């Protein structure tokens, strides 16, 4: 029975090493996609926020239309900064 336990232990070690090599290969393969997937994730989060609060979104659009384009750009930058700050605080 000791021989069987040794074979199982060796197989387990080999499988663990193989899994670690596969994880490393997968990480190398996914690395170029990290930034595009993060951007897509942020876009989906924004869509979910709009879906949860459509009245706030419509009000914000109406406010931007009411403001002059130069002032709207400044407010958009402030809003984007506030959005990022709130996301980091969560």
PyMOL Python script that loads the backbone (N, CA, C, O; Angstrom):
from pymol import cmd

cmd.read_pdbstr("""\
ATOM      1  N   UNK A   1       0.817  -1.188   0.000  1.00  0.00           N
ATOM      2  CA  UNK A   1       0.000   0.000   0.000  1.00  0.00           C
ATOM      3  C   UNK A   1       0.859   1.248   0.000  1.00  0.00           C
ATOM      4  O   UNK A   1       0.439   2.297  -0.490  1.00  0.00           O
ATOM      5  N   UNK A   2       2.056   1.140   0.547  1.00  0.00           N
ATOM      6  CA  UNK A   2       2.953   2.290   0.611  1.00  0.00           C
ATOM      7  C   UNK A   2       3.372   2.728  -0.787  1.00  0.00           C
ATOM      8  O   UNK A   2       3.540   3.921  -1.037  1.00  0.00           O
ATOM      9  N   UNK A   3       3.544   1.779  -1.695  1.00  0.00           N
ATOM     10  CA  UNK A   3       3.915   2.102  -3.076  1.00  0.00           C
ATOM     11  C   UNK A   3       2.809   2.898  -3.766  1.00  0.00           C
ATOM     12  O   UNK A   3       3.082   3.835  -4.516  1.00  0.00           O
ATOM     13  N   UNK A   4       1.562   2.515  -3.507  1.00  0.00           N
ATOM     14  CA  UNK A   4       0.434   3.232  -4.101  1.00  0.00           C
ATOM     15  C   UNK A   4       0.361   4.653  -3.555  1.00  0.00           C
ATOM     16  O   UNK A   4       0.090   5.591  -4.304  1.00  0.00           O
ATOM     17  N   UNK A   5       0.600   4.819  -2.258  1.00  0.00           N
ATOM     18  CA  UNK A   5       0.573   6.155  -1.656  1.00  0.00           C
ATOM     19  C   UNK A   5       1.689   7.024  -2.236  1.00  0.00           C
ATOM     20  O   UNK A   5       1.496   8.218  -2.462  1.00  0.00           O
ATOM     21  N   UNK A   6       2.857   6.422  -2.474  1.00  0.00           N
ATOM     22  CA  UNK A   6       3.963   7.174  -3.075  1.00  0.00           C
ATOM     23  C   UNK A   6       3.625   7.615  -4.498  1.00  0.00           C
ATOM     24  O   UNK A   6       3.896   8.750  -4.892  1.00  0.00           O
ATOM     25  N   UNK A   7       3.026   6.693  -5.265  1.00  0.00           N
ATOM     26  CA  UNK A   7       2.640   7.046  -6.642  1.00  0.00           C
ATOM     27  C   UNK A   7       1.607   8.170  -6.647  1.00  0.00           C
ATOM     28  O   UNK A   7       1.668   9.085  -7.468  1.00  0.00           O
ATOM     29  N   UNK A   8       0.657   8.083  -5.714  1.00  0.00           N
ATOM     30  CA  UNK A   8      -0.351   9.141  -5.627  1.00  0.00           C
ATOM     31  C   UNK A   8       0.277  10.478  -5.230  1.00  0.00           C
ATOM     32  O   UNK A   8      -0.101  11.522  -5.761  1.00  0.00           O
ATOM     33  N   UNK A   9       1.221  10.450  -4.312  1.00  0.00           N
ATOM     34  CA  UNK A   9       1.890  11.679  -3.889  1.00  0.00           C
ATOM     35  C   UNK A   9       2.693  12.281  -5.039  1.00  0.00           C
ATOM     36  O   UNK A   9       2.694  13.496  -5.236  1.00  0.00           O
ATOM     37  N   UNK A  10       3.375  11.422  -5.798  1.00  0.00           N
ATOM     38  CA  UNK A  10       4.142  11.909  -6.954  1.00  0.00           C
ATOM     39  C   UNK A  10       3.216  12.492  -8.016  1.00  0.00           C
ATOM     40  O   UNK A  10       3.502  13.537  -8.599  1.00  0.00           O
ATOM     41  N   UNK A  11       2.109  11.805  -8.257  1.00  0.00           N
ATOM     42  CA  UNK A  11       1.146  12.304  -9.249  1.00  0.00           C
ATOM     43  C   UNK A  11       0.567  13.653  -8.804  1.00  0.00           C
ATOM     44  O   UNK A  11       0.401  14.574  -9.604  1.00  0.00           O
ATOM     45  N   UNK A  12       0.270  13.736  -7.521  1.00  0.00           N
ATOM     46  CA  UNK A  12      -0.268  14.993  -6.977  1.00  0.00           C
ATOM     47  C   UNK A  12       0.732  16.128  -7.170  1.00  0.00           C
ATOM     48  O   UNK A  12       0.350  17.217  -7.598  1.00  0.00           O
ATOM     49  N   UNK A  13       1.975  15.898  -6.869  1.00  0.00           N
ATOM     50  CA  UNK A  13       3.015  16.920  -7.046  1.00  0.00           C
ATOM     51  C   UNK A  13       3.141  17.324  -8.514  1.00  0.00           C
ATOM     52  O   UNK A  13       3.282  18.505  -8.829  1.00  0.00           O
ATOM     53  N   UNK A  14       3.088  16.333  -9.410  1.00  0.00           N
ATOM     54  CA  UNK A  14       3.183  16.617 -10.843  1.00  0.00           C
ATOM     55  C   UNK A  14       1.988  17.445 -11.318  1.00  0.00           C
ATOM     56  O   UNK A  14       2.144  18.379 -12.105  1.00  0.00           O
ATOM     57  N   UNK A  15       0.805  17.097 -10.835  1.00  0.00           N
ATOM     58  CA  UNK A  15      -0.397  17.844 -11.219  1.00  0.00           C
ATOM     59  C   UNK A  15      -0.375  19.270 -10.672  1.00  0.00           C
ATOM     60  O   UNK A  15      -0.819  20.201 -11.343  1.00  0.00           O
ATOM     61  N   UNK A  16       0.137  19.440  -9.466  1.00  0.00           N
ATOM     62  CA  UNK A  16       0.243  20.780  -8.891  1.00  0.00           C
ATOM     63  C   UNK A  16       1.212  21.633  -9.703  1.00  0.00           C
ATOM     64  O   UNK A  16       0.939  22.802  -9.972  1.00  0.00           O
ATOM     65  N   UNK A  17       2.338  21.051 -10.092  1.00  0.00           N
ATOM     66  CA  UNK A  17       3.316  21.786 -10.910  1.00  0.00           C
ATOM     67  C   UNK A  17       2.727  22.117 -12.278  1.00  0.00           C
ATOM     68  O   UNK A  17       2.947  23.210 -12.799  1.00  0.00           O
ATOM     69  N   UNK A  18       1.982  21.184 -12.859  1.00  0.00           N
ATOM     70  CA  UNK A  18       1.362  21.416 -14.164  1.00  0.00           C
ATOM     71  C   UNK A  18       0.309  22.529 -14.071  1.00  0.00           C
ATOM     72  O   UNK A  18       0.215  23.371 -14.965  1.00  0.00           O
ATOM     73  N   UNK A  19      -0.467  22.532 -13.008  1.00  0.00           N
ATOM     74  CA  UNK A  19      -1.480  23.577 -12.821  1.00  0.00           C
ATOM     75  C   UNK A  19      -0.818  24.946 -12.656  1.00  0.00           C
ATOM     76  O   UNK A  19      -1.310  25.943 -13.184  1.00  0.00           O
ATOM     77  N   UNK A  20       0.296  24.992 -11.925  1.00  0.00           N
ATOM     78  CA  UNK A  20       1.008  26.265 -11.752  1.00  0.00           C
ATOM     79  C   UNK A  20       1.549  26.766 -13.093  1.00  0.00           C
ATOM     80  O   UNK A  20       1.498  27.965 -13.367  1.00  0.00           O
ATOM     81  N   UNK A  21       2.058  25.873 -13.920  1.00  0.00           N
ATOM     82  CA  UNK A  21       2.560  26.265 -15.240  1.00  0.00           C
ATOM     83  C   UNK A  21       1.412  26.755 -16.121  1.00  0.00           C
ATOM     84  O   UNK A  21       1.576  27.720 -16.868  1.00  0.00           O
ATOM     85  N   UNK A  22       0.270  26.110 -16.042  1.00  0.00           N
ATOM     86  CA  UNK A  22      -0.889  26.539 -16.833  1.00  0.00           C
ATOM     87  C   UNK A  22      -1.389  27.904 -16.380  1.00  0.00           C
ATOM     88  O   UNK A  22      -1.759  28.733 -17.212  1.00  0.00           O
ATOM     89  N   UNK A  23      -1.404  28.149 -15.061  1.00  0.00           N
ATOM     90  CA  UNK A  23      -1.816  29.462 -14.551  1.00  0.00           C
ATOM     91  C   UNK A  23      -0.877  30.552 -15.037  1.00  0.00           C
ATOM     92  O   UNK A  23      -1.326  31.636 -15.409  1.00  0.00           O
ATOM     93  N   UNK A  24       0.420  30.277 -15.038  1.00  0.00           N
ATOM     94  CA  UNK A  24       1.403  31.262 -15.508  1.00  0.00           C
ATOM     95  C   UNK A  24       1.222  31.547 -16.995  1.00  0.00           C
ATOM     96  O   UNK A  24       1.290  32.699 -17.422  1.00  0.00           O
ATOM     97  N   UNK A  25       0.990  30.496 -17.786  1.00  0.00           N
ATOM     98  CA  UNK A  25       0.779  30.673 -19.229  1.00  0.00           C
ATOM     99  C   UNK A  25      -0.503  31.464 -19.493  1.00  0.00           C
ATOM    100  O   UNK A  25      -0.536  32.323 -20.374  1.00  0.00           O
ATOM    101  N   UNK A  26      -1.540  31.176 -18.739  1.00  0.00           N
ATOM    102  CA  UNK A  26      -2.803  31.896 -18.891  1.00  0.00           C
ATOM    103  C   UNK A  26      -2.628  33.367 -18.529  1.00  0.00           C
ATOM    104  O   UNK A  26      -3.153  34.241 -19.218  1.00  0.00           O
ATOM    105  N   UNK A  27      -1.901  33.642 -17.462  1.00  0.00           N
ATOM    106  CA  UNK A  27      -1.660  35.030 -17.052  1.00  0.00           C
ATOM    107  C   UNK A  27      -0.895  35.789 -18.140  1.00  0.00           C
ATOM    108  O   UNK A  27      -1.196  36.950 -18.418  1.00  0.00           O
ATOM    109  N   UNK A  28       0.090  35.136 -18.750  1.00  0.00           N
ATOM    110  CA  UNK A  28       0.840  35.786 -19.840  1.00  0.00           C
ATOM    111  C   UNK A  28      -0.057  36.028 -21.049  1.00  0.00           C
ATOM    112  O   UNK A  28       0.073  37.053 -21.719  1.00  0.00           O
ATOM    113  N   UNK A  29      -0.952  35.110 -21.331  1.00  0.00           N
ATOM    114  CA  UNK A  29      -1.837  35.250 -22.479  1.00  0.00           C
ATOM    115  C   UNK A  29      -2.910  36.311 -22.291  1.00  0.00           C
ATOM    116  O   UNK A  29      -3.346  36.939 -23.255  1.00  0.00           O
ATOM    117  N   UNK A  30      -3.332  36.508 -21.061  1.00  0.00           N
ATOM    118  CA  UNK A  30      -4.404  37.462 -20.773  1.00  0.00           C
ATOM    119  C   UNK A  30      -3.876  38.884 -20.593  1.00  0.00           C
ATOM    120  O   UNK A  30      -4.642  39.836 -20.743  1.00  0.00           O
ATOM    121  N   UNK A  31      -2.629  39.051 -20.286  1.00  0.00           N
ATOM    122  CA  UNK A  31      -2.071  40.375 -19.968  1.00  0.00           C
ATOM    123  C   UNK A  31      -2.391  41.444 -21.017  1.00  0.00           C
ATOM    124  O   UNK A  31      -2.745  42.555 -20.622  1.00  0.00           O
ATOM    125  N   UNK A  32      -2.291  41.186 -22.325  1.00  0.00           N
ATOM    126  CA  UNK A  32      -2.623  42.245 -23.295  1.00  0.00           C
ATOM    127  C   UNK A  32      -4.096  42.669 -23.243  1.00  0.00           C
ATOM    128  O   UNK A  32      -4.438  43.766 -23.684  1.00  0.00           O
ATOM    129  N   UNK A  33      -4.946  41.826 -22.719  1.00  0.00           N
ATOM    130  CA  UNK A  33      -6.371  42.134 -22.657  1.00  0.00           C
ATOM    131  C   UNK A  33      -6.780  42.846 -21.382  1.00  0.00           C
ATOM    132  O   UNK A  33      -7.934  43.252 -21.250  1.00  0.00           O
ATOM    133  N   UNK A  34      -5.851  43.010 -20.431  1.00  0.00           N
ATOM    134  CA  UNK A  34      -6.199  43.574 -19.127  1.00  0.00           C
ATOM    135  C   UNK A  34      -6.793  44.981 -19.249  1.00  0.00           C
ATOM    136  O   UNK A  34      -7.847  45.245 -18.670  1.00  0.00           O
ATOM    137  N   UNK A  35      -6.147  45.884 -19.984  1.00  0.00           N
ATOM    138  CA  UNK A  35      -6.640  47.265 -20.099  1.00  0.00           C
ATOM    139  C   UNK A  35      -7.958  47.338 -20.872  1.00  0.00           C
ATOM    140  O   UNK A  35      -8.879  48.012 -20.409  1.00  0.00           O
ATOM    141  N   UNK A  36      -8.094  46.676 -22.030  1.00  0.00           N
ATOM    142  CA  UNK A  36      -9.392  46.752 -22.720  1.00  0.00           C
ATOM    143  C   UNK A  36     -10.546  46.161 -21.904  1.00  0.00           C
ATOM    144  O   UNK A  36     -11.659  46.687 -21.931  1.00  0.00           O
ATOM    145  N   UNK A  37     -10.282  45.076 -21.182  1.00  0.00           N
ATOM    146  CA  UNK A  37     -11.340  44.490 -20.365  1.00  0.00           C
ATOM    147  C   UNK A  37     -11.699  45.393 -19.191  1.00  0.00           C
ATOM    148  O   UNK A  37     -12.865  45.461 -18.800  1.00  0.00           O
ATOM    149  N   UNK A  38     -10.721  46.082 -18.627  1.00  0.00           N
ATOM    150  CA  UNK A  38     -11.004  47.023 -17.541  1.00  0.00           C
ATOM    151  C   UNK A  38     -11.872  48.176 -18.053  1.00  0.00           C
ATOM    152  O   UNK A  38     -12.793  48.618 -17.365  1.00  0.00           O
ATOM    153  N   UNK A  39     -11.579  48.655 -19.250  1.00  0.00           N
ATOM    154  CA  UNK A  39     -12.378  49.735 -19.837  1.00  0.00           C
ATOM    155  C   UNK A  39     -13.808  49.257 -20.107  1.00  0.00           C
ATOM    156  O   UNK A  39     -14.768  49.978 -19.835  1.00  0.00           O
ATOM    157  N   UNK A  40     -13.943  48.056 -20.635  1.00  0.00           N
ATOM    158  CA  UNK A  40     -15.277  47.500 -20.871  1.00  0.00           C
ATOM    159  C   UNK A  40     -16.036  47.330 -19.563  1.00  0.00           C
ATOM    160  O   UNK A  40     -17.243  47.563 -19.513  1.00  0.00           O
ATOM    161  N   UNK A  41     -15.348  46.930 -18.514  1.00  0.00           N
ATOM    162  CA  UNK A  41     -15.968  46.773 -17.206  1.00  0.00           C
ATOM    163  C   UNK A  41     -16.465  48.119 -16.684  1.00  0.00           C
ATOM    164  O   UNK A  41     -17.552  48.198 -16.111  1.00  0.00           O
ATOM    165  N   UNK A  42     -15.681  49.172 -16.878  1.00  0.00           N
ATOM    166  CA  UNK A  42     -16.119  50.507 -16.455  1.00  0.00           C
ATOM    167  C   UNK A  42     -17.339  50.955 -17.247  1.00  0.00           C
ATOM    168  O   UNK A  42     -18.249  51.570 -16.691  1.00  0.00           O
ATOM    169  N   UNK A  43     -17.363  50.652 -18.535  1.00  0.00           N
ATOM    170  CA  UNK A  43     -18.518  51.000 -19.355  1.00  0.00           C
ATOM    171  C   UNK A  43     -19.777  50.282 -18.895  1.00  0.00           C
ATOM    172  O   UNK A  43     -20.854  50.877 -18.848  1.00  0.00           O
ATOM    173  N   UNK A  44     -19.645  49.003 -18.556  1.00  0.00           N
ATOM    174  CA  UNK A  44     -20.791  48.253 -18.055  1.00  0.00           C
ATOM    175  C   UNK A  44     -21.267  48.793 -16.713  1.00  0.00           C
ATOM    176  O   UNK A  44     -22.468  48.843 -16.450  1.00  0.00           O
ATOM    177  N   UNK A  45     -20.327  49.197 -15.865  1.00  0.00           N
ATOM    178  CA  UNK A  45     -20.709  49.787 -14.580  1.00  0.00           C
ATOM    179  C   UNK A  45     -21.467  51.096 -14.796  1.00  0.00           C
ATOM    180  O   UNK A  45     -22.431  51.378 -14.085  1.00  0.00           O
ATOM    181  N   UNK A  46     -21.038  51.895 -15.773  1.00  0.00           N
ATOM    182  CA  UNK A  46     -21.738  53.144 -16.073  1.00  0.00           C
ATOM    183  C   UNK A  46     -23.143  52.860 -16.585  1.00  0.00           C
ATOM    184  O   UNK A  46     -24.093  53.540 -16.196  1.00  0.00           O
ATOM    185  N   UNK A  47     -23.284  51.857 -17.457  1.00  0.00           N
ATOM    186  CA  UNK A  47     -24.614  51.502 -17.961  1.00  0.00           C
ATOM    187  C   UNK A  47     -25.528  51.015 -16.839  1.00  0.00           C
ATOM    188  O   UNK A  47     -26.716  51.337 -16.818  1.00  0.00           O
ATOM    189  N   UNK A  48     -24.980  50.249 -15.918  1.00  0.00           N
ATOM    190  CA  UNK A  48     -25.793  49.790 -14.781  1.00  0.00           C
ATOM    191  C   UNK A  48     -26.242  50.962 -13.920  1.00  0.00           C
ATOM    192  O   UNK A  48     -27.373  50.980 -13.435  1.00  0.00           O
ATOM    193  N   UNK A  49     -25.361  51.940 -13.728  1.00  0.00           N
ATOM    194  CA  UNK A  49     -25.715  53.116 -12.940  1.00  0.00           C
ATOM    195  C   UNK A  49     -26.821  53.911 -13.630  1.00  0.00           C
ATOM    196  O   UNK A  49     -27.738  54.400 -12.969  1.00  0.00           O
ATOM    197  N   UNK A  50     -26.741  54.043 -14.942  1.00  0.00           N
ATOM    198  CA  UNK A  50     -27.786  54.755 -15.688  1.00  0.00           C
ATOM    199  C   UNK A  50     -29.100  53.991 -15.600  1.00  0.00           C
ATOM    200  O   UNK A  50     -30.165  54.596 -15.472  1.00  0.00           O
ATOM    201  N   UNK A  51     -29.030  52.685 -15.666  1.00  0.00           N
ATOM    202  CA  UNK A  51     -30.240  51.873 -15.583  1.00  0.00           C
ATOM    203  C   UNK A  51     -30.897  51.981 -14.202  1.00  0.00           C
ATOM    204  O   UNK A  51     -32.123  51.960 -14.086  1.00  0.00           O
ATOM    205  N   UNK A  52     -30.071  52.097 -13.159  1.00  0.00           N
ATOM    206  CA  UNK A  52     -30.618  52.217 -11.804  1.00  0.00           C
ATOM    207  C   UNK A  52     -31.197  53.603 -11.539  1.00  0.00           C
ATOM    208  O   UNK A  52     -32.147  53.737 -10.768  1.00  0.00           O
ATOM    209  N   UNK A  53     -30.630  54.642 -12.173  1.00  0.00           N
ATOM    210  CA  UNK A  53     -31.053  56.021 -11.913  1.00  0.00           C
ATOM    211  C   UNK A  53     -31.314  56.774 -13.217  1.00  0.00           C
ATOM    212  O   UNK A  53     -30.590  57.721 -13.526  1.00  0.00           O
ATOM    213  N   UNK A  54     -32.316  56.383 -13.980  1.00  0.00           N
ATOM    214  CA  UNK A  54     -32.540  57.036 -15.272  1.00  0.00           C
ATOM    215  C   UNK A  54     -32.950  58.505 -15.148  1.00  0.00           C
ATOM    216  O   UNK A  54     -32.623  59.309 -16.021  1.00  0.00           O
ATOM    217  N   UNK A  55     -33.653  58.862 -14.087  1.00  0.00           N
ATOM    218  CA  UNK A  55     -34.085  60.250 -13.919  1.00  0.00           C
ATOM    219  C   UNK A  55     -32.871  61.150 -13.683  1.00  0.00           C
ATOM    220  O   UNK A  55     -32.796  62.250 -14.230  1.00  0.00           O
ATOM    221  N   UNK A  56     -31.934  60.687 -12.879  1.00  0.00           N
ATOM    222  CA  UNK A  56     -30.726  61.481 -12.650  1.00  0.00           C
ATOM    223  C   UNK A  56     -29.929  61.651 -13.942  1.00  0.00           C
ATOM    224  O   UNK A  56     -29.383  62.722 -14.208  1.00  0.00           O
ATOM    225  N   UNK A  57     -29.869  60.596 -14.732  1.00  0.00           N
ATOM    226  CA  UNK A  57     -29.149  60.676 -16.002  1.00  0.00           C
ATOM    227  C   UNK A  57     -29.825  61.678 -16.934  1.00  0.00           C
ATOM    228  O   UNK A  57     -29.148  62.506 -17.544  1.00  0.00           O
ATOM    229  N   UNK A  58     -31.146  61.613 -17.050  1.00  0.00           N
ATOM    230  CA  UNK A  58     -31.875  62.541 -17.917  1.00  0.00           C
ATOM    231  C   UNK A  58     -31.718  63.975 -17.417  1.00  0.00           C
ATOM    232  O   UNK A  58     -31.571  64.898 -18.218  1.00  0.00           O
ATOM    233  N   UNK A  59     -31.749  64.165 -16.109  1.00  0.00           N
ATOM    234  CA  UNK A  59     -31.548  65.504 -15.542  1.00  0.00           C
ATOM    235  C   UNK A  59     -30.151  66.032 -15.834  1.00  0.00           C
ATOM    236  O   UNK A  59     -29.973  67.214 -16.127  1.00  0.00           O
ATOM    237  N   UNK A  60     -29.176  65.158 -15.754  1.00  0.00           N
ATOM    238  CA  UNK A  60     -27.804  65.578 -16.060  1.00  0.00           C
ATOM    239  C   UNK A  60     -27.643  65.976 -17.517  1.00  0.00           C
ATOM    240  O   UNK A  60     -26.958  66.951 -17.825  1.00  0.00           O
ATOM    241  N   UNK A  61     -28.270  65.228 -18.410  1.00  0.00           N
ATOM    242  CA  UNK A  61     -28.222  65.565 -19.832  1.00  0.00           C
ATOM    243  C   UNK A  61     -28.917  66.896 -20.081  1.00  0.00           C
ATOM    244  O   UNK A  61     -28.413  67.729 -20.835  1.00  0.00           O
ATOM    245  N   UNK A  62     -30.073  67.103 -19.450  1.00  0.00           N
ATOM    246  CA  UNK A  62     -30.791  68.375 -19.606  1.00  0.00           C
ATOM    247  C   UNK A  62     -29.949  69.540 -19.089  1.00  0.00           C
ATOM    248  O   UNK A  62     -29.940  70.613 -19.691  1.00  0.00           O
ATOM    249  N   UNK A  63     -29.248  69.335 -17.984  1.00  0.00           N
ATOM    250  CA  UNK A  63     -28.384  70.386 -17.441  1.00  0.00           C
ATOM    251  C   UNK A  63     -27.242  70.703 -18.399  1.00  0.00           C
ATOM    252  O   UNK A  63     -26.908  71.870 -18.604  1.00  0.00           O
ATOM    253  N   UNK A  64     -26.645  69.678 -18.981  1.00  0.00           N
ATOM    254  CA  UNK A  64     -25.558  69.908 -19.932  1.00  0.00           C
ATOM    255  C   UNK A  64     -26.043  70.650 -21.175  1.00  0.00           C
ATOM    256  O   UNK A  64     -25.322  71.475 -21.735  1.00  0.00           O
ATOM    257  N   UNK A  65     -27.263  70.351 -21.599  1.00  0.00           N
ATOM    258  CA  UNK A  65     -27.826  71.054 -22.755  1.00  0.00           C
ATOM    259  C   UNK A  65     -28.083  72.510 -22.404  1.00  0.00           C
ATOM    260  O   UNK A  65     -27.877  73.395 -23.235  1.00  0.00           O
ATOM    261  N   UNK A  66     -28.530  72.764 -21.181  1.00  0.00           N
ATOM    262  CA  UNK A  66     -28.832  74.130 -20.764  1.00  0.00           C
ATOM    263  C   UNK A  66     -27.560  74.967 -20.610  1.00  0.00           C
ATOM    264  O   UNK A  66     -27.587  76.178 -20.830  1.00  0.00           O
ATOM    265  N   UNK A  67     -26.451  74.334 -20.235  1.00  0.00           N
ATOM    266  CA  UNK A  67     -25.195  75.060 -20.079  1.00  0.00           C
ATOM    267  C   UNK A  67     -24.567  75.321 -21.447  1.00  0.00           C
ATOM    268  O   UNK A  67     -24.847  74.618 -22.418  1.00  0.00           O
ATOM    269  N   UNK A  68     -23.750  76.303 -21.502  1.00  0.00           N
ATOM    270  CA  UNK A  68     -23.016  76.558 -22.739  1.00  0.00           C
ATOM    271  C   UNK A  68     -21.959  75.464 -22.903  1.00  0.00           C
ATOM    272  O   UNK A  68     -21.512  74.893 -21.908  1.00  0.00           O
ATOM    273  N   UNK A  69     -21.550  75.160 -24.141  1.00  0.00           N
ATOM    274  CA  UNK A  69     -20.607  74.053 -24.373  1.00  0.00           C
ATOM    275  C   UNK A  69     -19.287  74.189 -23.605  1.00  0.00           C
ATOM    276  O   UNK A  69     -18.763  73.185 -23.124  1.00  0.00           O
ATOM    277  N   UNK A  70     -18.746  75.379 -23.478  1.00  0.00           N
ATOM    278  CA  UNK A  70     -17.474  75.537 -22.765  1.00  0.00           C
ATOM    279  C   UNK A  70     -17.638  75.201 -21.291  1.00  0.00           C
ATOM    280  O   UNK A  70     -16.792  74.531 -20.698  1.00  0.00           O
ATOM    281  N   UNK A  71     -18.731  75.668 -20.708  1.00  0.00           N
ATOM    282  CA  UNK A  71     -18.978  75.376 -19.294  1.00  0.00           C
ATOM    283  C   UNK A  71     -19.337  73.903 -19.108  1.00  0.00           C
ATOM    284  O   UNK A  71     -19.013  73.308 -18.080  1.00  0.00           O
ATOM    285  N   UNK A  72     -19.997  73.321 -20.091  1.00  0.00           N
ATOM    286  CA  UNK A  72     -20.370  71.909 -19.988  1.00  0.00           C
ATOM    287  C   UNK A  72     -19.127  71.034 -19.919  1.00  0.00           C
ATOM    288  O   UNK A  72     -19.102  70.052 -19.176  1.00  0.00           O
ATOM    289  N   UNK A  73     -18.090  71.381 -20.687  1.00  0.00           N
ATOM    290  CA  UNK A  73     -16.851  70.605 -20.644  1.00  0.00           C
ATOM    291  C   UNK A  73     -16.216  70.627 -19.268  1.00  0.00           C
ATOM    292  O   UNK A  73     -15.736  69.604 -18.781  1.00  0.00           O
ATOM    293  N   UNK A  74     -16.214  71.798 -18.640  1.00  0.00           N
ATOM    294  CA  UNK A  74     -15.659  71.912 -17.286  1.00  0.00           C
ATOM    295  C   UNK A  74     -16.471  71.062 -16.305  1.00  0.00           C
ATOM    296  O   UNK A  74     -15.902  70.377 -15.455  1.00  0.00           O
ATOM    297  N   UNK A  75     -17.790  71.109 -16.423  1.00  0.00           N
ATOM    298  CA  UNK A  75     -18.629  70.324 -15.522  1.00  0.00           C
ATOM    299  C   UNK A  75     -18.482  68.826 -15.781  1.00  0.00           C
ATOM    300  O   UNK A  75     -18.544  68.019 -14.853  1.00  0.00           O
ATOM    301  N   UNK A  76     -18.289  68.467 -17.032  1.00  0.00           N
ATOM    302  CA  UNK A  76     -18.067  67.048 -17.322  1.00  0.00           C
ATOM    303  C   UNK A  76     -16.778  66.549 -16.681  1.00  0.00           C
ATOM    304  O   UNK A  76     -16.736  65.440 -16.149  1.00  0.00           O
ATOM    305  N   UNK A  77     -15.726  67.366 -16.732  1.00  0.00           N
ATOM    306  CA  UNK A  77     -14.462  66.968 -16.076  1.00  0.00           C
ATOM    307  C   UNK A  77     -14.650  66.824 -14.576  1.00  0.00           C
ATOM    308  O   UNK A  77     -14.160  65.869 -13.974  1.00  0.00           O
ATOM    309  N   UNK A  78     -15.356  67.765 -13.974  1.00  0.00           N
ATOM    310  CA  UNK A  78     -15.615  67.673 -12.527  1.00  0.00           C
ATOM    311  C   UNK A  78     -16.437  66.444 -12.188  1.00  0.00           C
ATOM    312  O   UNK A  78     -16.155  65.740 -11.218  1.00  0.00           O
ATOM    313  N   UNK A  79     -17.455  66.194 -12.995  1.00  0.00           N
ATOM    314  CA  UNK A  79     -18.302  65.023 -12.757  1.00  0.00           C
ATOM    315  C   UNK A  79     -17.532  63.724 -12.893  1.00  0.00           C
ATOM    316  O   UNK A  79     -17.717  62.795 -12.107  1.00  0.00           O
ATOM    317  N   UNK A  80     -16.667  63.664 -13.895  1.00  0.00           N
ATOM    318  CA  UNK A  80     -15.861  62.462 -14.094  1.00  0.00           C
ATOM    319  C   UNK A  80     -14.922  62.250 -12.910  1.00  0.00           C
ATOM    320  O   UNK A  80     -14.754  61.125 -12.439  1.00  0.00           O
ATOM    321  N   UNK A  81     -14.321  63.318 -12.436  1.00  0.00           N
ATOM    322  CA  UNK A  81     -13.437  63.224 -11.274  1.00  0.00           C
ATOM    323  C   UNK A  81     -14.217  62.757 -10.047  1.00  0.00           C
ATOM    324  O   UNK A  81     -13.743  61.908  -9.292  1.00  0.00           O
ATOM    325  N   UNK A  82     -15.414  63.312  -9.849  1.00  0.00           N
ATOM    326  CA  UNK A  82     -16.243  62.904  -8.711  1.00  0.00           C
ATOM    327  C   UNK A  82     -16.636  61.441  -8.832  1.00  0.00           C
ATOM    328  O   UNK A  82     -16.628  60.710  -7.842  1.00  0.00           O
ATOM    329  N   UNK A  83     -16.979  61.011 -10.032  1.00  0.00           N
ATOM    330  CA  UNK A  83     -17.346  59.608 -10.270  1.00  0.00           C
ATOM    331  C   UNK A  83     -16.198  58.682  -9.892  1.00  0.00           C
ATOM    332  O   UNK A  83     -16.395  57.685  -9.198  1.00  0.00           O
ATOM    333  N   UNK A  84     -14.994  59.022 -10.357  1.00  0.00           N
ATOM    334  CA  UNK A  84     -13.827  58.186 -10.040  1.00  0.00           C
ATOM    335  C   UNK A  84     -13.551  58.172  -8.550  1.00  0.00           C
ATOM    336  O   UNK A  84     -13.205  57.132  -7.991  1.00  0.00           O
ATOM    337  N   UNK A  85     -13.700  59.305  -7.908  1.00  0.00           N
ATOM    338  CA  UNK A  85     -13.477  59.396  -6.463  1.00  0.00           C
ATOM    339  C   UNK A  85     -14.469  58.519  -5.707  1.00  0.00           C
ATOM    340  O   UNK A  85     -14.090  57.786  -4.794  1.00  0.00           O
ATOM    341  N   UNK A  86     -15.728  58.599  -6.090  1.00  0.00           N
ATOM    342  CA  UNK A  86     -16.760  57.789  -5.422  1.00  0.00           C
ATOM    343  C   UNK A  86     -16.505  56.298  -5.630  1.00  0.00           C
ATOM    344  O   UNK A  86     -16.699  55.499  -4.713  1.00  0.00           O
ATOM    345  N   UNK A  87     -16.077  55.926  -6.819  1.00  0.00           N
ATOM    346  CA  UNK A  87     -15.792  54.507  -7.070  1.00  0.00           C
ATOM    347  C   UNK A  87     -14.634  54.011  -6.223  1.00  0.00           C
ATOM    348  O   UNK A  87     -14.651  52.876  -5.746  1.00  0.00           O
ATOM    349  N   UNK A  88     -13.621  54.861  -6.032  1.00  0.00           N
ATOM    350  CA  UNK A  88     -12.481  54.441  -5.210  1.00  0.00           C
ATOM    351  C   UNK A  88     -12.868  54.356  -3.741  1.00  0.00           C
ATOM    352  O   UNK A  88     -12.330  53.528  -3.005  1.00  0.00           O
ATOM    353  N   UNK A  89     -13.788  55.198  -3.311  1.00  0.00           N
ATOM    354  CA  UNK A  89     -14.211  55.163  -1.912  1.00  0.00           C
ATOM    355  C   UNK A  89     -15.029  53.921  -1.585  1.00  0.00           C
ATOM    356  O   UNK A  89     -15.034  53.468  -0.440  1.00  0.00           O
ATOM    357  N   UNK A  90     -15.714  53.371  -2.568  1.00  0.00           N
ATOM    358  CA  UNK A  90     -16.502  52.145  -2.338  1.00  0.00           C
ATOM    359  C   UNK A  90     -15.550  51.024  -2.132  1.00  0.00           C
ATOM    360  O   UNK A  90     -15.972  49.887  -1.920  1.00  0.00           O
TER     361      UNK A  90
END
""", "prot")
cmd.dss("prot")
cmd.show_as("cartoon", "prot")
cmd.util.cbc("prot")
cmd.orient("prot")
